[in-house]
Amino acid sequence: METAPFIAPDQSYLLFSREGPPAKSGLHISYRNQEGKWTPPQNLGEEINAGGAGTPYVSPDGEYLFFHSGRNGNYDIYWVSTRILKKLEPSGF
């Protein structure tokens, strides 16, 4: 089940939470290609999804990805640079 969508202001990507087996749950991203179609979702990886992650939000300036996570035994708000999203972007975008 997918929840908590966040779409970039320029509609170039969509972030969302996915619930399911541990290997398939956590935050995912899909990019919008030049034809307007969405790429298959990609898991953001263990760096983000450790301890379970959800509710993505990108700061208005596009610099930071905020999310909640249960890492360290407590659910809290975490943030990382959005450069991590650029690393996952398919070539040619």
Number of C-alpha atoms within 10 A of each C-alpha: 7 13 14 13 18 17 17 16 11 6 11 15 18 19 27 22 24 22 16 11 8 12 10 13 20 27 28 25 22 21 24 16 14 10 6 10 10 15 15 11 14 15 21 19 16 13 9 23 23 14 17 19 26 25 19 23 20 20 13 9 6 13 11 17 19 17 20 20 21 16 15 9 8 10 13 12 13 16 15 15 14 15 12 15 16 10 10 15 16 11 7 6 9
